[in-house]
Amino acid sequence: MDLGAYRWGMNPPPLTTLDLPDQLGRTWLITGATSGIGEELALAVAAAGGTVVAPARNRERAASLVAAAGKGAGRLETPHMDLADLASVRRFADSLTTDIDVLINNAGVVSPRRRETADGFEMLLGTNFLGPFALTNLVAHRVRERIVITGSDSYKVGRVDLDDPHFRARRWNPMSAYAQSKLCDMLWARALQERLGSRALVTLAHPGWAATGIQNVTGSKLLDRAIVVVTSPFSQSAADGARPLAEAALGDLAPLSYVGPDGFMKWKGRPEVQSVSPRGTSATSAEEVWALGVRETGTDLA
Ligand SMILES: NC(=O)c1ccc[n+]([C@@H]2O[C@H](COP(=O)([O-])OP(=O)(O)OC[C@H]3O[C@@H](n4cnc5c(N)ncnc54)[C@H](OP(=O)(O)O)[C@@H]3O)[C@@H](O)[C@H]2O)c1
């Protein structure tokens, strides 16, 4: 175990290095690669010789990612895309000229207060589900192999309110909004696989409890740091959190396999395939969530 980069309360030490098999000649589209588990995965793919298209909303963080990849074996590019802005998602999709072997829908947010996207969507639903839904529909014809959707076990307490998905009438709180967005992700995967058939495999992953930027949710840096310190015994590093994504992307898996860490409460550990409760597999709910995505984004799959 290499403790070199470990600072107490900042990021638990990785149990293992994220070493991927040779990715030379293969192209990955990874969202949310400027931080956390997406960054770890993107760097691992580039180090394994793959080409990484990592659309990013923040120029500085994009530059840091490119610098971190250095002059490794693969190529890494960071075109602009903000998932909280459908026009930006469309511009990125229109600009894409390469085929994609693996699409990793990973970007996600939590917020301490209710906010809206450029299109007036509740921010968590817009960023964690509607933006990725639109992106995937717009680039699906370019995906040759697999689409991974990053879910979360919080789907287990999620409820999709089809009458008020944006919390305009009901009371907003971060947990309800996050759990709704992640339940949408779980159900969307099912409806997506239904439509793609044998054209591409759809899998799901969750990182357990990974020490990443998404833990900075309170709006107070001090409180965020305190939470990270107190919870660090239960969480794992971003690199270990990325391992379920890597397995979901490369493992020999059945359609809609859900990969997460195998340890206590599924918070940390080595990747394993986990069951999804009926809430996350309902065919009726999946079709309702697909219809919600189509209605809100104006995108669909042929
Ligand atoms: N960490 C956990 O314990 C945990 C548990 C369950 C599920 N997850 C899921 O894992 C995924 C990755 O999260 P993380 O933990 O690695 O968090 P993170 O460190 O905060 O990374 C989130 C990534 O998403 C990007 N992003 C956010 N909003 C975006 C937008 N509007 N447009 C484009 N990119 C956007 C961020 O970009 P910026 O750098 O510009 O902010 C960042 O690269 C998320 O889907 C999250 O819900 C995480």
Ligand as a Chemical Component Dictionary entry (heavy atoms), coordinates in Angstrom:
data_LIG
# 
_chem_comp.id                   LIG 
_chem_comp.type                 NON-POLYMER 
_chem_comp.pdbx_formal_charge   0 
_chem_comp.three_letter_code    LIG 
# 
loop_
_chem_comp_atom.comp_id 
_chem_comp_atom.atom_id 
_chem_comp_atom.alt_atom_id 
_chem_comp_atom.type_symbol 
_chem_comp_atom.charge 
_chem_comp_atom.model_Cartn_x 
_chem_comp_atom.model_Cartn_y 
_chem_comp_atom.model_Cartn_z 
_chem_comp_atom.pdbx_ordinal 
LIG N1  N1  N 0  -18.316 9.984  -4.201  1  
LIG C1  C1  C 0  -19.282 9.166  -3.776  2  
LIG O1  O1  O 0  -19.276 8.689  -2.631  3  
LIG C2  C2  C 0  -20.396 8.786  -4.709  4  
LIG C3  C3  C 0  -21.350 7.852  -4.273  5  
LIG C4  C4  C 0  -22.357 7.439  -5.148  6  
LIG C5  C5  C 0  -22.375 7.947  -6.442  7  
LIG N2  N2  N 1  -21.451 8.878  -6.840  8  
LIG C6  C6  C 0  -21.527 9.376  -8.219  9  
LIG O2  O2  O 0  -20.248 9.342  -8.815  10 
LIG C7  C7  C 0  -20.202 10.292 -9.881  11 
LIG C8  C8  C 0  -18.894 11.064 -9.825  12 
LIG O3  O3  O 0  -18.874 11.853 -8.663  13 
LIG P1  P1  P 0  -17.567 12.099 -7.779  14 
LIG O4  O4  O 0  -17.840 11.458 -6.479  15 
LIG O5  O5  O -1 -16.340 11.737 -8.519  16 
LIG O6  O6  O 0  -17.696 13.688 -7.560  17 
LIG P2  P2  P 0  -16.784 14.923 -7.993  18 
LIG O7  O7  O 0  -15.388 14.729 -7.535  19 
LIG O8  O8  O 0  -17.518 16.119 -7.483  20 
LIG O9  O9  O 0  -16.832 14.909 -9.583  21 
LIG C9  C9  C 0  -17.976 15.286 -10.280 22 
LIG C10 C10 C 0  -17.619 15.564 -11.723 23 
LIG O10 O10 O 0  -18.818 15.935 -12.419 24 
LIG C11 C11 C 0  -18.567 17.133 -13.120 25 
LIG N3  N3  N 0  -19.766 17.929 -13.314 26 
LIG C12 C12 C 0  -20.628 18.372 -12.364 27 
LIG N4  N4  N 0  -21.568 19.140 -12.930 28 
LIG C13 C13 C 0  -21.298 19.191 -14.255 29 
LIG C14 C14 C 0  -21.898 19.843 -15.346 30 
LIG N5  N5  N 0  -22.964 20.642 -15.210 31 
LIG N6  N6  N 0  -21.373 19.672 -16.578 32 
LIG C15 C15 C 0  -20.275 18.896 -16.743 33 
LIG N7  N7  N 0  -19.642 18.269 -15.735 34 
LIG C16 C16 C 0  -20.151 18.421 -14.503 35 
LIG C17 C17 C 0  -17.564 17.867 -12.252 36 
LIG O11 O11 O 0  -16.977 18.904 -12.983 37 
LIG P3  P3  P 0  -16.241 20.169 -12.252 38 
LIG O12 O12 O 0  -14.848 19.728 -11.998 39 
LIG O13 O13 O 0  -16.362 21.265 -13.243 40 
LIG O14 O14 O 0  -16.994 20.432 -10.975 41 
LIG C18 C18 C 0  -16.639 16.748 -11.868 42 
LIG O15 O15 O 0  -15.732 16.469 -12.903 43 
LIG C19 C19 C 0  -21.463 11.148 -9.728  44 
LIG O16 O16 O 0  -22.419 10.737 -10.677 45 
LIG C20 C20 C 0  -21.931 10.840 -8.327  46 
LIG O17 O17 O 0  -23.322 11.032 -8.175  47 
LIG C21 C21 C 0  -20.466 9.302  -6.012  48 
# 
loop_
_chem_comp_bond.comp_id 
_chem_comp_bond.atom_id_1 
_chem_comp_bond.atom_id_2 
_chem_comp_bond.value_order 
_chem_comp_bond.pdbx_ordinal 
LIG N1  C1  SING 1  
LIG C1  O1  DOUB 2  
LIG C1  C2  SING 3  
LIG C2  C3  SING 4  
LIG C2  C21 DOUB 5  
LIG C3  C4  DOUB 6  
LIG C4  C5  SING 7  
LIG C5  N2  DOUB 8  
LIG N2  C6  SING 9  
LIG N2  C21 SING 10 
LIG C6  O2  SING 11 
LIG C6  C20 SING 12 
LIG O2  C7  SING 13 
LIG C7  C8  SING 14 
LIG C7  C19 SING 15 
LIG C8  O3  SING 16 
LIG O3  P1  SING 17 
LIG P1  O4  DOUB 18 
LIG P1  O5  SING 19 
LIG P1  O6  SING 20 
LIG O6  P2  SING 21 
LIG P2  O7  DOUB 22 
LIG P2  O8  SING 23 
LIG P2  O9  SING 24 
LIG O9  C9  SING 25 
LIG C9  C10 SING 26 
LIG C10 O10 SING 27 
LIG C10 C18 SING 28 
LIG O10 C11 SING 29 
LIG C11 N3  SING 30 
LIG C11 C17 SING 31 
LIG N3  C12 SING 32 
LIG N3  C16 SING 33 
LIG C12 N4  DOUB 34 
LIG N4  C13 SING 35 
LIG C13 C14 SING 36 
LIG C13 C16 DOUB 37 
LIG C14 N5  SING 38 
LIG C14 N6  DOUB 39 
LIG N6  C15 SING 40 
LIG C15 N7  DOUB 41 
LIG N7  C16 SING 42 
LIG C17 O11 SING 43 
LIG C17 C18 SING 44 
LIG O11 P3  SING 45 
LIG P3  O12 DOUB 46 
LIG P3  O13 SING 47 
LIG P3  O14 SING 48 
LIG C18 O15 SING 49 
LIG C19 O16 SING 50 
LIG C19 C20 SING 51 
LIG C20 O17 SING 52 
# 
